[in-house]
Amino acid sequence: MRAETILVIDDESVQREALAGHLEKQGFTVLQAADGEAGVAILQMEQVDVALTDLRMPGLDGMGVLR
């Protein structure tokens, strides 16, 4: 049985890595992206169960990722 995969998208590395670390300790597989464009690229290549995204990011923001 595979662990659920969560994608964390946040341009602030400290917050992104802290959240990812917490989720990994809970048993999730976690992918990380430092901006919206990278997050969309991961979503196109990987099977992700949940995406958590910062709404305010330079370039493609969180709402753009959701679109």
mmCIF file as Biopython writes it, N, C-alpha, C and O atoms, coordinates in Angstrom:
data_model
#
loop_
_atom_site.group_PDB
_atom_site.id
_atom_site.type_symbol
_atom_site.label_atom_id
_atom_site.label_alt_id
_atom_site.label_comp_id
_atom_site.label_asym_id
_atom_site.label_entity_id
_atom_site.label_seq_id
_atom_site.pdbx_PDB_ins_code
_atom_site.Cartn_x
_atom_site.Cartn_y
_atom_site.Cartn_z
_atom_site.occupancy
_atom_site.B_iso_or_equiv
_atom_site.auth_seq_id
_atom_site.auth_asym_id
_atom_site.pdbx_PDB_model_num
ATOM 1   N N  . MET A ? 1  ? 0.849  -1.182 0.000   1.0 0.0 1  A 1 
ATOM 2   C CA . MET A ? 1  ? 0.000  0.000  0.000   1.0 0.0 1  A 1 
ATOM 3   C C  . MET A ? 1  ? 0.889  1.239  0.000   1.0 0.0 1  A 1 
ATOM 4   O O  . MET A ? 1  ? 1.816  1.343  0.803   1.0 0.0 1  A 1 
ATOM 5   N N  . ARG A ? 2  ? 0.606  2.181  -0.904  1.0 0.0 2  A 1 
ATOM 6   C CA . ARG A ? 2  ? 1.450  3.374  -0.984  1.0 0.0 2  A 1 
ATOM 7   C C  . ARG A ? 2  ? 0.938  4.450  -0.042  1.0 0.0 2  A 1 
ATOM 8   O O  . ARG A ? 2  ? -0.257 4.540  0.239   1.0 0.0 2  A 1 
ATOM 9   N N  . ALA A ? 3  ? 1.869  5.264  0.438   1.0 0.0 3  A 1 
ATOM 10  C CA . ALA A ? 3  ? 1.493  6.395  1.281   1.0 0.0 3  A 1 
ATOM 11  C C  . ALA A ? 3  ? 0.883  7.477  0.399   1.0 0.0 3  A 1 
ATOM 12  O O  . ALA A ? 3  ? 1.256  7.618  -0.766  1.0 0.0 3  A 1 
ATOM 13  N N  . GLU A ? 4  ? -0.050 8.234  0.952   1.0 0.0 4  A 1 
ATOM 14  C CA . GLU A ? 4  ? -0.617 9.358  0.214   1.0 0.0 4  A 1 
ATOM 15  C C  . GLU A ? 4  ? 0.503  10.350 -0.079  1.0 0.0 4  A 1 
ATOM 16  O O  . GLU A ? 4  ? 1.406  10.554 0.732   1.0 0.0 4  A 1 
ATOM 17  N N  . THR A ? 5  ? 0.422  10.961 -1.257  1.0 0.0 5  A 1 
ATOM 18  C CA . THR A ? 5  ? 1.439  11.915 -1.685  1.0 0.0 5  A 1 
ATOM 19  C C  . THR A ? 5  ? 0.875  13.320 -1.606  1.0 0.0 5  A 1 
ATOM 20  O O  . THR A ? 5  ? -0.203 13.598 -2.130  1.0 0.0 5  A 1 
ATOM 21  N N  . ILE A ? 6  ? 1.611  14.204 -0.947  1.0 0.0 6  A 1 
ATOM 22  C CA . ILE A ? 6  ? 1.216  15.597 -0.777  1.0 0.0 6  A 1 
ATOM 23  C C  . ILE A ? 6  ? 2.270  16.479 -1.438  1.0 0.0 6  A 1 
ATOM 24  O O  . ILE A ? 6  ? 3.468  16.300 -1.221  1.0 0.0 6  A 1 
ATOM 25  N N  . LEU A ? 7  ? 1.820  17.417 -2.235  1.0 0.0 7  A 1 
ATOM 26  C CA . LEU A ? 7  ? 2.701  18.403 -2.851  1.0 0.0 7  A 1 
ATOM 27  C C  . LEU A ? 7  ? 2.579  19.697 -2.061  1.0 0.0 7  A 1 
ATOM 28  O O  . LEU A ? 7  ? 1.479  20.220 -1.884  1.0 0.0 7  A 1 
ATOM 29  N N  . VAL A ? 8  ? 3.704  20.209 -1.588  1.0 0.0 8  A 1 
ATOM 30  C CA . VAL A ? 8  ? 3.740  21.480 -0.858  1.0 0.0 8  A 1 
ATOM 31  C C  . VAL A ? 8  ? 4.413  22.511 -1.765  1.0 0.0 8  A 1 
ATOM 32  O O  . VAL A ? 8  ? 5.565  22.345 -2.167  1.0 0.0 8  A 1 
ATOM 33  N N  . ILE A ? 9  ? 3.678  23.574 -2.080  1.0 0.0 9  A 1 
ATOM 34  C CA . ILE A ? 9  ? 4.189  24.645 -2.944  1.0 0.0 9  A 1 
ATOM 35  C C  . ILE A ? 9  ? 4.258  25.923 -2.129  1.0 0.0 9  A 1 
ATOM 36  O O  . ILE A ? 9  ? 3.233  26.438 -1.681  1.0 0.0 9  A 1 
ATOM 37  N N  . ASP A ? 10 ? 5.464  26.433 -1.937  1.0 0.0 10 A 1 
ATOM 38  C CA . ASP A ? 10 ? 5.643  27.666 -1.167  1.0 0.0 10 A 1 
ATOM 39  C C  . ASP A ? 10 ? 6.994  28.265 -1.526  1.0 0.0 10 A 1 
ATOM 40  O O  . ASP A ? 10 ? 8.002  27.561 -1.569  1.0 0.0 10 A 1 
ATOM 41  N N  . ASP A ? 11 ? 7.009  29.563 -1.782  1.0 0.0 11 A 1 
ATOM 42  C CA . ASP A ? 11 ? 8.267  30.221 -2.134  1.0 0.0 11 A 1 
ATOM 43  C C  . ASP A ? 11 ? 9.151  30.494 -0.921  1.0 0.0 11 A 1 
ATOM 44  O O  . ASP A ? 11 ? 10.327 30.821 -1.080  1.0 0.0 11 A 1 
ATOM 45  N N  . GLU A ? 12 ? 8.611  30.368 0.273   1.0 0.0 12 A 1 
ATOM 46  C CA . GLU A ? 12 ? 9.401  30.567 1.488   1.0 0.0 12 A 1 
ATOM 47  C C  . GLU A ? 12 ? 9.918  29.199 1.949   1.0 0.0 12 A 1 
ATOM 48  O O  . GLU A ? 12 ? 9.168  28.388 2.492   1.0 0.0 12 A 1 
ATOM 49  N N  . SER A ? 13 ? 11.206 28.962 1.722   1.0 0.0 13 A 1 
ATOM 50  C CA . SER A ? 13 ? 11.778 27.633 1.934   1.0 0.0 13 A 1 
ATOM 51  C C  . SER A ? 13 ? 11.667 27.152 3.380   1.0 0.0 13 A 1 
ATOM 52  O O  . SER A ? 13 ? 11.453 25.962 3.613   1.0 0.0 13 A 1 
ATOM 53  N N  . VAL A ? 14 ? 11.806 28.042 4.344   1.0 0.0 14 A 1 
ATOM 54  C CA . VAL A ? 14 ? 11.729 27.622 5.749   1.0 0.0 14 A 1 
ATOM 55  C C  . VAL A ? 14 ? 10.349 27.054 6.057   1.0 0.0 14 A 1 
ATOM 56  O O  . VAL A ? 14 ? 10.233 25.996 6.676   1.0 0.0 14 A 1 
ATOM 57  N N  . GLN A ? 15 ? 9.315  27.749 5.630   1.0 0.0 15 A 1 
ATOM 58  C CA . GLN A ? 15 ? 7.950  27.279 5.885   1.0 0.0 15 A 1 
ATOM 59  C C  . GLN A ? 15 ? 7.657  26.002 5.111   1.0 0.0 15 A 1 
ATOM 60  O O  . GLN A ? 15 ? 7.066  25.066 5.649   1.0 0.0 15 A 1 
ATOM 61  N N  . ARG A ? 16 ? 8.074  25.966 3.836   1.0 0.0 16 A 1 
ATOM 62  C CA . ARG A ? 16 ? 7.832  24.784 3.001   1.0 0.0 16 A 1 
ATOM 63  C C  . ARG A ? 16 ? 8.505  23.547 3.591   1.0 0.0 16 A 1 
ATOM 64  O O  . ARG A ? 16 ? 7.887  22.488 3.692   1.0 0.0 16 A 1 
ATOM 65  N N  . GLU A ? 17 ? 9.763  23.683 3.978   1.0 0.0 17 A 1 
ATOM 66  C CA . GLU A ? 17 ? 10.513 22.549 4.516   1.0 0.0 17 A 1 
ATOM 67  C C  . GLU A ? 17 ? 9.995  22.119 5.883   1.0 0.0 17 A 1 
ATOM 68  O O  . GLU A ? 17 ? 9.994  20.927 6.192   1.0 0.0 17 A 1 
ATOM 69  N N  . ALA A ? 18 ? 9.555  23.068 6.705   1.0 0.0 18 A 1 
ATOM 70  C CA . ALA A ? 18 ? 9.001  22.719 8.015   1.0 0.0 18 A 1 
ATOM 71  C C  . ALA A ? 18 ? 7.708  21.925 7.855   1.0 0.0 18 A 1 
ATOM 72  O O  . ALA A ? 18 ? 7.512  20.913 8.528   1.0 0.0 18 A 1 
ATOM 73  N N  . LEU A ? 19 ? 6.834  22.377 6.973   1.0 0.0 19 A 1 
ATOM 74  C CA . LEU A ? 19 ? 5.575  21.672 6.731   1.0 0.0 19 A 1 
ATOM 75  C C  . LEU A ? 19 ? 5.848  20.291 6.138   1.0 0.0 19 A 1 
ATOM 76  O O  . LEU A ? 19 ? 5.252  19.298 6.555   1.0 0.0 19 A 1 
ATOM 77  N N  . ALA A ? 20 ? 6.745  20.241 5.170   1.0 0.0 20 A 1 
ATOM 78  C CA . ALA A ? 20 ? 7.080  18.954 4.547   1.0 0.0 20 A 1 
ATOM 79  C C  . ALA A ? 20 ? 7.652  17.986 5.577   1.0 0.0 20 A 1 
ATOM 80  O O  . ALA A ? 20 ? 7.298  16.807 5.573   1.0 0.0 20 A 1 
ATOM 81  N N  . GLY A ? 21 ? 8.517  18.456 6.446   1.0 0.0 21 A 1 
ATOM 82  C CA . GLY A ? 21 ? 9.093  17.599 7.482   1.0 0.0 21 A 1 
ATOM 83  C C  . GLY A ? 21 ? 8.038  17.053 8.423   1.0 0.0 21 A 1 
ATOM 84  O O  . GLY A ? 21 ? 8.067  15.878 8.789   1.0 0.0 21 A 1 
ATOM 85  N N  . HIS A ? 22 ? 7.116  17.902 8.810   1.0 0.0 22 A 1 
ATOM 86  C CA . HIS A ? 22 ? 6.030  17.467 9.696   1.0 0.0 22 A 1 
ATOM 87  C C  . HIS A ? 22 ? 5.170  16.405 9.012   1.0 0.0 22 A 1 
ATOM 88  O O  . HIS A ? 22 ? 4.822  15.396 9.626   1.0 0.0 22 A 1 
ATOM 89  N N  . LEU A ? 23 ? 4.834  16.627 7.762   1.0 0.0 23 A 1 
ATOM 90  C CA . LEU A ? 23 ? 4.001  15.676 7.029   1.0 0.0 23 A 1 
ATOM 91  C C  . LEU A ? 23 ? 4.721  14.342 6.824   1.0 0.0 23 A 1 
ATOM 92  O O  . LEU A ? 23 ? 4.104  13.280 6.915   1.0 0.0 23 A 1 
ATOM 93  N N  . GLU A ? 24 ? 6.017  14.399 6.550   1.0 0.0 24 A 1 
ATOM 94  C CA . GLU A ? 24 ? 6.793  13.167 6.384   1.0 0.0 24 A 1 
ATOM 95  C C  . GLU A ? 24 ? 6.828  12.368 7.683   1.0 0.0 24 A 1 
ATOM 96  O O  . GLU A ? 24 ? 6.755  11.139 7.655   1.0 0.0 24 A 1 
ATOM 97  N N  . LYS A ? 25 ? 6.936  13.050 8.813   1.0 0.0 25 A 1 
ATOM 98  C CA . LYS A ? 25 ? 6.914  12.357 10.105  1.0 0.0 25 A 1 
ATOM 99  C C  . LYS A ? 25 ? 5.577  11.672 10.352  1.0 0.0 25 A 1 
ATOM 100 O O  . LYS A ? 25 ? 5.505  10.697 11.100  1.0 0.0 25 A 1 
ATOM 101 N N  . GLN A ? 26 ? 4.518  12.179 9.725   1.0 0.0 26 A 1 
ATOM 102 C CA . GLN A ? 26 ? 3.188  11.586 9.852   1.0 0.0 26 A 1 
ATOM 103 C C  . GLN A ? 26 ? 2.988  10.426 8.874   1.0 0.0 26 A 1 
ATOM 104 O O  . GLN A ? 26 ? 1.935  9.789  8.869   1.0 0.0 26 A 1 
ATOM 105 N N  . GLY A ? 27 ? 3.999  10.157 8.049   1.0 0.0 27 A 1 
ATOM 106 C CA . GLY A ? 27 ? 3.945  9.012  7.144   1.0 0.0 27 A 1 
ATOM 107 C C  . GLY A ? 27 ? 3.573  9.310  5.705   1.0 0.0 27 A 1 
ATOM 108 O O  . GLY A ? 27 ? 3.415  8.388  4.904   1.0 0.0 27 A 1 
ATOM 109 N N  . PHE A ? 28 ? 3.432  10.581 5.363   1.0 0.0 28 A 1 
ATOM 110 C CA . PHE A ? 28 ? 3.091  10.943 3.988   1.0 0.0 28 A 1 
ATOM 111 C C  . PHE A ? 28 ? 4.342  11.011 3.123   1.0 0.0 28 A 1 
ATOM 112 O O  . PHE A ? 28 ? 5.437  11.285 3.613   1.0 0.0 28 A 1 
ATOM 113 N N  . THR A ? 29 ? 4.165  10.757 1.838   1.0 0.0 29 A 1 
ATOM 114 C CA . THR A ? 29 ? 5.197  11.050 0.857   1.0 0.0 29 A 1 
ATOM 115 C C  . THR A ? 29 ? 5.003  12.509 0.476   1.0 0.0 29 A 1 
ATOM 116 O O  . THR A ? 29 ? 3.894  12.914 0.126   1.0 0.0 29 A 1 
ATOM 117 N N  . VAL A ? 30 ? 6.066  13.302 0.537   1.0 0.0 30 A 1 
ATOM 118 C CA . VAL A ? 30 ? 5.941  14.744 0.298   1.0 0.0 30 A 1 
ATOM 119 C C  . VAL A ? 30 ? 6.844  15.171 -0.850  1.0 0.0 30 A 1 
ATOM 120 O O  . VAL A ? 30 ? 8.034  14.856 -0.876  1.0 0.0 30 A 1 
ATOM 121 N N  . LEU A ? 31 ? 6.260  15.891 -1.791  1.0 0.0 31 A 1 
ATOM 122 C CA . LEU A ? 31 ? 7.006  16.536 -2.861  1.0 0.0 31 A 1 
ATOM 123 C C  . LEU A ? 31 ? 6.976  18.027 -2.581  1.0 0.0 31 A 1 
ATOM 124 O O  . LEU A ? 31 ? 6.010  18.537 -2.012  1.0 0.0 31 A 1 
ATOM 125 N N  . GLN A ? 32 ? 8.040  18.735 -2.982  1.0 0.0 32 A 1 
ATOM 126 C CA . GLN A ? 32 ? 8.114  20.165 -2.721  1.0 0.0 32 A 1 
ATOM 127 C C  . GLN A ? 32 ? 8.388  20.945 -4.002  1.0 0.0 32 A 1 
ATOM 128 O O  . GLN A ? 32 ? 9.102  20.485 -4.893  1.0 0.0 32 A 1 
ATOM 129 N N  . ALA A ? 33 ? 7.801  22.135 -4.068  1.0 0.0 33 A 1 
ATOM 130 C CA . ALA A ? 33 ? 8.063  23.051 -5.171  1.0 0.0 33 A 1 
ATOM 131 C C  . ALA A ? 33 ? 8.241  24.450 -4.593  1.0 0.0 33 A 1 
ATOM 132 O O  . ALA A ? 33 ? 7.501  24.864 -3.700  1.0 0.0 33 A 1 
ATOM 133 N N  . ALA A ? 34 ? 9.229  25.172 -5.112  1.0 0.0 34 A 1 
ATOM 134 C CA . ALA A ? 34 ? 9.564  26.500 -4.603  1.0 0.0 34 A 1 
ATOM 135 C C  . ALA A ? 34 ? 8.766  27.617 -5.256  1.0 0.0 34 A 1 
ATOM 136 O O  . ALA A ? 34 ? 8.867  28.770 -4.838  1.0 0.0 34 A 1 
ATOM 137 N N  . ASP A ? 35 ? 7.967  27.294 -6.284  1.0 0.0 35 A 1 
ATOM 138 C CA . ASP A ? 35 ? 7.117  28.310 -6.910  1.0 0.0 35 A 1 
ATOM 139 C C  . ASP A ? 35 ? 5.986  27.622 -7.668  1.0 0.0 35 A 1 
ATOM 140 O O  . ASP A ? 35 ? 5.969  26.400 -7.818  1.0 0.0 35 A 1 
ATOM 141 N N  . GLY A ? 36 ? 5.053  28.426 -8.137  1.0 0.0 36 A 1 
ATOM 142 C CA . GLY A ? 36 ? 3.891  27.874 -8.811  1.0 0.0 36 A 1 
ATOM 143 C C  . GLY A ? 36 ? 4.212  27.121 -10.081 1.0 0.0 36 A 1 
ATOM 144 O O  . GLY A ? 36 ? 3.618  26.077 -10.351 1.0 0.0 36 A 1 
ATOM 145 N N  . GLU A ? 37 ? 5.145  27.637 -10.865 1.0 0.0 37 A 1 
ATOM 146 C CA . GLU A ? 37 ? 5.512  26.975 -12.112 1.0 0.0 37 A 1 
ATOM 147 C C  . GLU A ? 37 ? 6.076  25.585 -11.847 1.0 0.0 37 A 1 
ATOM 148 O O  . GLU A ? 37 ? 5.723  24.629 -12.537 1.0 0.0 37 A 1 
ATOM 149 N N  . ALA A ? 38 ? 6.947  25.469 -10.856 1.0 0.0 38 A 1 
ATOM 150 C CA . ALA A ? 38 ? 7.519  24.169 -10.502 1.0 0.0 38 A 1 
ATOM 151 C C  . ALA A ? 38 ? 6.437  23.230 -9.966  1.0 0.0 38 A 1 
ATOM 152 O O  . ALA A ? 38 ? 6.466  22.027 -10.224 1.0 0.0 38 A 1 
ATOM 153 N N  . GLY A ? 39 ? 5.490  23.787 -9.223  1.0 0.0 39 A 1 
ATOM 154 C CA . GLY A ? 39 ? 4.386  22.980 -8.708  1.0 0.0 39 A 1 
ATOM 155 C C  . GLY A ? 39 ? 3.531  22.401 -9.822  1.0 0.0 39 A 1 
ATOM 156 O O  . GLY A ? 39 ? 3.162  21.228 -9.775  1.0 0.0 39 A 1 
ATOM 157 N N  . VAL A ? 40 ? 3.216  23.206 -10.814 1.0 0.0 40 A 1 
ATOM 158 C CA . VAL A ? 40 ? 2.421  22.737 -11.944 1.0 0.0 40 A 1 
ATOM 159 C C  . VAL A ? 40 ? 3.188  21.651 -12.708 1.0 0.0 40 A 1 
ATOM 160 O O  . VAL A ? 40 ? 2.599  20.659 -13.137 1.0 0.0 40 A 1 
ATOM 161 N N  . ALA A ? 41 ? 4.488  21.837 -12.876 1.0 0.0 41 A 1 
ATOM 162 C CA . ALA A ? 41 ? 5.304  20.827 -13.562 1.0 0.0 41 A 1 
ATOM 163 C C  . ALA A ? 41 ? 5.253  19.495 -12.816 1.0 0.0 41 A 1 
ATOM 164 O O  . ALA A ? 41 ? 5.144  18.439 -13.440 1.0 0.0 41 A 1 
ATOM 165 N N  . ILE A ? 42 ? 5.331  19.537 -11.496 1.0 0.0 42 A 1 
ATOM 166 C CA . ILE A ? 42 ? 5.244  18.302 -10.708 1.0 0.0 42 A 1 
ATOM 167 C C  . ILE A ? 42 ? 3.871  17.675 -10.868 1.0 0.0 42 A 1 
ATOM 168 O O  . ILE A ? 42 ? 3.764  16.460 -11.031 1.0 0.0 42 A 1 
ATOM 169 N N  . LEU A ? 43 ? 2.816  18.484 -10.823 1.0 0.0 43 A 1 
ATOM 170 C CA . LEU A ? 43 ? 1.454  17.964 -10.969 1.0 0.0 43 A 1 
ATOM 171 C C  . LEU A ? 43 ? 1.249  17.279 -12.322 1.0 0.0 43 A 1 
ATOM 172 O O  . LEU A ? 43 ? 0.463  16.337 -12.425 1.0 0.0 43 A 1 
ATOM 173 N N  . GLN A ? 44 ? 1.945  17.743 -13.354 1.0 0.0 44 A 1 
ATOM 174 C CA . GLN A ? 44 ? 1.812  17.147 -14.679 1.0 0.0 44 A 1 
ATOM 175 C C  . GLN A ? 44 ? 2.562  15.825 -14.795 1.0 0.0 44 A 1 
ATOM 176 O O  . GLN A ? 44 ? 2.248  15.008 -15.660 1.0 0.0 44 A 1 
ATOM 177 N N  . MET A ? 45 ? 3.561  15.607 -13.919 1.0 0.0 45 A 1 
ATOM 178 C CA . MET A ? 45 ? 4.402  14.411 -14.026 1.0 0.0 45 A 1 
ATOM 179 C C  . MET A ? 45 ? 4.149  13.373 -12.942 1.0 0.0 45 A 1 
ATOM 180 O O  . MET A ? 45 ? 4.457  12.198 -13.140 1.0 0.0 45 A 1 
ATOM 181 N N  . GLU A ? 46 ? 3.605  13.772 -11.817 1.0 0.0 46 A 1 
ATOM 182 C CA . GLU A ? 46 ? 3.465  12.884 -10.666 1.0 0.0 46 A 1 
ATOM 183 C C  . GLU A ? 46 ? 2.005  12.714 -10.270 1.0 0.0 46 A 1 
ATOM 184 O O  . GLU A ? 46 ? 1.179  13.596 -10.505 1.0 0.0 46 A 1 
ATOM 185 N N  . GLN A ? 47 ? 1.700  11.578 -9.672  1.0 0.0 47 A 1 
ATOM 186 C CA . GLN A ? 47 ? 0.368  11.369 -9.099  1.0 0.0 47 A 1 
ATOM 187 C C  . GLN A ? 47 ? 0.385  11.937 -7.689  1.0 0.0 47 A 1 
ATOM 188 O O  . GLN A ? 47 ? 1.120  11.457 -6.826  1.0 0.0 47 A 1 
ATOM 189 N N  . VAL A ? 48 ? -0.419 12.951 -7.461  1.0 0.0 48 A 1 
ATOM 190 C CA . VAL A ? 48 ? -0.468 13.652 -6.175  1.0 0.0 48 A 1 
ATOM 191 C C  . VAL A ? 48 ? -1.882 13.556 -5.632  1.0 0.0 48 A 1 
ATOM 192 O O  . VAL A ? 48 ? -2.851 13.775 -6.358  1.0 0.0 48 A 1 
ATOM 193 N N  . ASP A ? 49 ? -1.996 13.228 -4.349  1.0 0.0 49 A 1 
ATOM 194 C CA . ASP A ? 49 ? -3.319 13.125 -3.730  1.0 0.0 49 A 1 
ATOM 195 C C  . ASP A ? 49 ? -3.836 14.477 -3.256  1.0 0.0 49 A 1 
ATOM 196 O O  . ASP A ? 49 ? -5.031 14.760 -3.351  1.0 0.0 49 A 1 
ATOM 197 N N  . VAL A ? 50 ? -2.930 15.314 -2.743  1.0 0.0 50 A 1 
ATOM 198 C CA . VAL A ? 50 ? -3.303 16.631 -2.214  1.0 0.0 50 A 1 
ATOM 199 C C  . VAL A ? 50 ? -2.189 17.616 -2.541  1.0 0.0 50 A 1 
ATOM 200 O O  . VAL A ? 50 ? -1.007 17.278 -2.468  1.0 0.0 50 A 1 
ATOM 201 N N  . ALA A ? 51 ? -2.573 18.832 -2.902  1.0 0.0 51 A 1 
ATOM 202 C CA . ALA A ? 51 ? -1.602 19.908 -3.100  1.0 0.0 51 A 1 
ATOM 203 C C  . ALA A ? 51 ? -1.920 21.023 -2.110  1.0 0.0 51 A 1 
ATOM 204 O O  . ALA A ? 51 ? -3.054 21.495 -2.031  1.0 0.0 51 A 1 
ATOM 205 N N  . LEU A ? 52 ? -0.916 21.432 -1.367  1.0 0.0 52 A 1 
ATOM 206 C CA . LEU A ? 52 ? -1.025 22.567 -0.447  1.0 0.0 52 A 1 
ATOM 207 C C  . LEU A ? 52 ? -0.186 23.691 -1.034  1.0 0.0 52 A 1 
ATOM 208 O O  . LEU A ? 52 ? 1.017  23.530 -1.238  1.0 0.0 52 A 1 
ATOM 209 N N  . THR A ? 53 ? -0.812 24.820 -1.305  1.0 0.0 53 A 1 
ATOM 210 C CA . THR A ? 53 ? -0.070 25.893 -1.962  1.0 0.0 53 A 1 
ATOM 211 C C  . THR A ? 53 ? -0.255 27.224 -1.242  1.0 0.0 53 A 1 
ATOM 212 O O  . THR A ? 53 ? -1.333 27.550 -0.743  1.0 0.0 53 A 1 
ATOM 213 N N  . ASP A ? 54 ? 0.830  27.970 -1.210  1.0 0.0 54 A 1 
ATOM 214 C CA . ASP A ? 54 ? 0.794  29.344 -0.732  1.0 0.0 54 A 1 
ATOM 215 C C  . ASP A ? 54 ? -0.004 30.146 -1.766  1.0 0.0 54 A 1 
ATOM 216 O O  . ASP A ? 54 ? 0.152  29.921 -2.966  1.0 0.0 54 A 1 
ATOM 217 N N  . LEU A ? 55 ? -0.839 31.059 -1.326  1.0 0.0 55 A 1 
ATOM 218 C CA . LEU A ? 55 ? -1.605 31.864 -2.275  1.0 0.0 55 A 1 
ATOM 219 C C  . LEU A ? 55 ? -0.783 33.006 -2.847  1.0 0.0 55 A 1 
ATOM 220 O O  . LEU A ? 55 ? -0.947 33.363 -4.014  1.0 0.0 55 A 1 
ATOM 221 N N  . ARG A ? 56 ? 0.096  33.582 -2.043  1.0 0.0 56 A 1 
ATOM 222 C CA . ARG A ? 56 ? 0.883  34.741 -2.477  1.0 0.0 56 A 1 
ATOM 223 C C  . ARG A ? 56 ? 2.310  34.314 -2.783  1.0 0.0 56 A 1 
ATOM 224 O O  . ARG A ? 56 ? 3.116  34.073 -1.884  1.0 0.0 56 A 1 
ATOM 225 N N  . MET A ? 57 ? 2.599  34.227 -4.077  1.0 0.0 57 A 1 
ATOM 226 C CA . MET A ? 57 ? 3.946  33.900 -4.543  1.0 0.0 57 A 1 
ATOM 227 C C  . MET A ? 57 ? 4.220  34.745 -5.774  1.0 0.0 57 A 1 
ATOM 228 O O  . MET A ? 57 ? 3.298  35.080 -6.517  1.0 0.0 57 A 1 
ATOM 229 N N  . PRO A ? 58 ? 5.484  35.092 -5.993  1.0 0.0 58 A 1 
ATOM 230 C CA . PRO A ? 58 ? 5.809  35.810 -7.226  1.0 0.0 58 A 1 
ATOM 231 C C  . PRO A ? 58 ? 5.586  34.897 -8.434  1.0 0.0 58 A 1 
ATOM 232 O O  . PRO A ? 58 ? 5.683  33.675 -8.320  1.0 0.0 58 A 1 
ATOM 233 N N  . GLY A ? 59 ? 5.291  35.486 -9.570  1.0 0.0 59 A 1 
ATOM 234 C CA . GLY A ? 59 ? 5.035  34.676 -10.760 1.0 0.0 59 A 1 
ATOM 235 C C  . GLY A ? 59 ? 3.660  34.049 -10.661 1.0 0.0 59 A 1 
ATOM 236 O O  . GLY A ? 59 ? 2.672  34.738 -10.406 1.0 0.0 59 A 1 
ATOM 237 N N  . LEU A ? 60 ? 3.596  32.751 -10.863 1.0 0.0 60 A 1 
ATOM 238 C CA . LEU A ? 60 ? 2.327  32.030 -10.786 1.0 0.0 60 A 1 
ATOM 239 C C  . LEU A ? 60 ? 1.957  31.838 -9.321  1.0 0.0 60 A 1 
ATOM 240 O O  . LEU A ? 60 ? 2.640  31.113 -8.598  1.0 0.0 60 A 1 
ATOM 241 N N  . ASP A ? 61 ? 0.874  32.488 -8.876  1.0 0.0 61 A 1 
ATOM 242 C CA . ASP A ? 61 ? 0.473  32.390 -7.476  1.0 0.0 61 A 1 
ATOM 243 C C  . ASP A ? 61 ? -0.383 31.148 -7.235  1.0 0.0 61 A 1 
ATOM 244 O O  . ASP A ? 61 ? -0.647 30.381 -8.161  1.0 0.0 61 A 1 
ATOM 245 N N  . GLY A ? 62 ? -0.807 30.957 -6.006  1.0 0.0 62 A 1 
ATOM 246 C CA . GLY A ? 62 ? -1.565 29.761 -5.643  1.0 0.0 62 A 1 
ATOM 247 C C  . GLY A ? 62 ? -2.871 29.604 -6.418  1.0 0.0 62 A 1 
ATOM 248 O O  . GLY A ? 62 ? -3.230 28.487 -6.791  1.0 0.0 62 A 1 
ATOM 249 N N  . MET A ? 63 ? -3.586 30.698 -6.666  1.0 0.0 63 A 1 
ATOM 250 C CA . MET A ? 63 ? -4.823 30.611 -7.426  1.0 0.0 63 A 1 
ATOM 251 C C  . MET A ? 63 ? -4.532 30.199 -8.866  1.0 0.0 63 A 1 
ATOM 252 O O  . MET A ? 63 ? -5.312 29.467 -9.475  1.0 0.0 63 A 1 
ATOM 253 N N  . GLY A ? 64 ? -3.426 30.662 -9.403  1.0 0.0 64 A 1 
ATOM 254 C CA . GLY A ? 64 ? -3.021 30.260 -10.754 1.0 0.0 64 A 1 
ATOM 255 C C  . GLY A ? 64 ? -2.701 28.771 -10.813 1.0 0.0 64 A 1 
ATOM 256 O O  . GLY A ? 64 ? -3.013 28.106 -11.801 1.0 0.0 64 A 1 
ATOM 257 N N  . VAL A ? 65 ? -2.088 28.255 -9.775  1.0 0.0 65 A 1 
ATOM 258 C CA . VAL A ? 65 ? -1.802 26.823 -9.710  1.0 0.0 65 A 1 
ATOM 259 C C  . VAL A ? 65 ? -3.104 26.047 -9.736  1.0 0.0 65 A 1 
ATOM 260 O O  . VAL A ? 65 ? -3.220 25.057 -10.458 1.0 0.0 65 A 1 
ATOM 261 N N  . LEU A ? 66 ? -4.094 26.485 -8.955  1.0 0.0 66 A 1 
ATOM 262 C CA . LEU A ? 66 ? -5.368 25.775 -8.892  1.0 0.0 66 A 1 
ATOM 263 C C  . LEU A ? 66 ? -6.109 25.789 -10.220 1.0 0.0 66 A 1 
ATOM 264 O O  . LEU A ? 66 ? -6.812 24.837 -10.561 1.0 0.0 66 A 1 
ATOM 265 N N  . ARG A ? 67 ? -5.946 26.873 -10.963 1.0 0.0 67 A 1 
ATOM 266 C CA . ARG A ? 67 ? -6.616 26.943 -12.277 1.0 0.0 67 A 1 
ATOM 267 C C  . ARG A ? 67 ? -6.025 25.906 -13.193 1.0 0.0 67 A 1 
ATOM 268 O O  . ARG A ? 67 ? -6.441 25.792 -14.346 1.0 0.0 67 A 1 
#
